[in-house]
Amino acid sequence: MDALDKKILTVINRSIPLEERPFKAVADRVGISEDEVIRRIAGLKAAGIIRRIGGVINPRGLGWHSTLCAASVPEDRIEDYAEVVNAYPEVTHNYVRTGDPNCWFTLIAANEERSKEIIREIEERLRIKILDLPAKRIFKIKVSFNL
């Protein structure tokens, strides 16, 4: 990743322009061609530096239910845990951390009932307790990286 890649990442991390040709607008901002921006973004995605490009939707704004979930999963069962949890399209993030609980995922469902149903199913399939930690109050911050 060179300085130009970092410049592109800084621009698109803040906002991709809502225009007919958004990568042309990015290209104009960083001083290269639209094709070069597209090529570089594809390369960053292939390298795993960019996971995805997409909108961020406020689930509450749509009347959906979101929650953070945690579980204490033995190290030798993490692959099973990941397979079960990742099978639900309502799971948006799933990761392992050090400490206890060690496994965390976010769940966005059409309603609270569906969310609780998914949690019950995961608990039954894995025979582990899932902590359901819905936000009581949201403090949204804008994260922006200067690369």
Secondary structure as GFF3:
##gff-version 3
##sequence-region A 1 147
A	DSSP	alpha_helix	3	14	.	.	.	ID=ss1
A	DSSP	alpha_helix	22	30	.	.	.	ID=ss2
A	DSSP	alpha_helix	34	46	.	.	.	ID=ss3
A	DSSP	three_ten_helix	59	62	.	.	.	ID=ss4
A	DSSP	beta_strand	65	71	.	.	.	ID=ss5
A	DSSP	three_ten_helix	75	77	.	.	.	ID=ss6
A	DSSP	alpha_helix	78	86	.	.	.	ID=ss7
A	DSSP	beta_strand	91	96	.	.	.	ID=ss8
A	DSSP	beta_strand	103	109	.	.	.	ID=ss9
A	DSSP	alpha_helix	112	126	.	.	.	ID=ss10
A	DSSP	beta_strand	130	133	.	.	.	ID=ss11
###
